[in-house]
Amino acid sequence: MKNSNEKEEESSLVKVNEEEKVKKVKESYLLGLIGGIIGGLIATIPWILMYVYGNMMLSALSIIIAAGVFYGYKIFNGKITKKLPIIIVIESILLVALTTLILIPAFYVHKETGMVSIEAIKTLYANEEFTGAIAKDAMIAVLFTIFGSGAITATIKNKLANGEEDINLSNTEEIAKIKKDSIKKIKPIFEKYNAFEAEHGILKDEIKAELKDDVELKQALNNLKSYGIVKSSKGRLYYSNDAENKQITTKKKDKSKVVSIVIAVIFVITMIGVVAYNQIENVKPVEVSDGVVNFEIDSSWEEFTDMYNSGWNYYKYINSIAPIGNEVIEEGDYSKYPAYINISYYPVDTSAITKIQDVQDSMKEYITSLESAPEIYEEEITTSKNGYDLLKLKMQFSRTPEQVEYAYYLLKGDTLACVDAYSFNLEDNEALFEIVNNIVDSFKWE
């Protein structure tokens, strides 16, 4: 008969075995691969931010991608086998290629044009200068990745060889333990032969006889070789007490590790802050005034003077593709044209225009007189936020070139102001509607 303690112990063993079985069932190469991709992509964030928004190519940051792949693989319960180092290297290289050749160009296009499309990326690659630069950067990044993943996979191989299953890259304490255990097993052999100097080393046949095909002893010897404690000289092995004593304390290593992590976290937070700040600045309203009128416009719109219109002229690439470098725009290629805004004001003939309805009638007469009238013509009379009479017009032309235009007129006495926005890309419709309404809401006579 089993006593209560034996039954309890047996029950605990059964429970542990069941937990181990559940753990093994949950482990999966597929889940690990998915986790590796996610972890690797997260690790690319600092690199992308520095490249696109910091205008710096820090290929060394690609080294952390391998670490991201490993931890992603582990978090998603990927199988820990001898295939893991190969998986990490392959996934890391593929992610570096994806980041360099697709993600970075996509972020770059978004930064310059405010949108992302396959056509825009194709146009970017059509530029030989960009293609050459990105190809060079990709090769350098791959080399750094191979270097970084090699260091990580070497650690993993060593741990797998020691029979470890719960593998971590942070291994200061583990290495100290392995070193201590290996010294305990191997040092007595060298003491037996007094082999502590290169001139009095142990012959390979002698050390082989001492190991007696013991797997643990062989691994312990290999560990000490890798730590530089057991050295080779003229075909003999000897034990270096100096190498054993030259050990950095765990406390210092832990402190260094914490400092490194803090620096990395601060770096990532800083870069995210820079990107967020740039994005906020790009949509921050800028106040414009000439002493007569005053309005606000998002700073993402670029002002230019090379325009026949009077007043203020702005442009922005919203959904169209901006020319790259010295690219020449072919005549009639409206896909390379930005959206435009003109803001102006001028006196009116009070004998013809005294109220906003007069402006409405005048514009309707003008539009209907055009040889090619717009397919869509919408009008509305209302009052602006600052109390001015306001006429809103929307015109859309479906013929070539396609065009959408918003023309808003504000009347104050004998002065008429106009906010006119148009684009040859119909996808800019909503963006133009929003910007024109924002400008008109802020518009006022001083």
Beta strands, then each sheet from edge to edge (+ up, - down):
strand 1: 202-203
strand 2: 230-233
strand 3: 236-239
strand 4: 285-289
strand 5: 293-298
strand 6: 302-303
strand 7: 312-316
strand 8: 339-347
strand 9: 376-383
strand 10: 389-397
strand 11: 403-412
strand 12: 415-423
strand 13: 444-445
sheet 1: 1+ 3- 2+
sheet 2: 4+ 5- 13+
sheet 3: 6+ 7- 8+ 12- 11+ 10- 9+
end
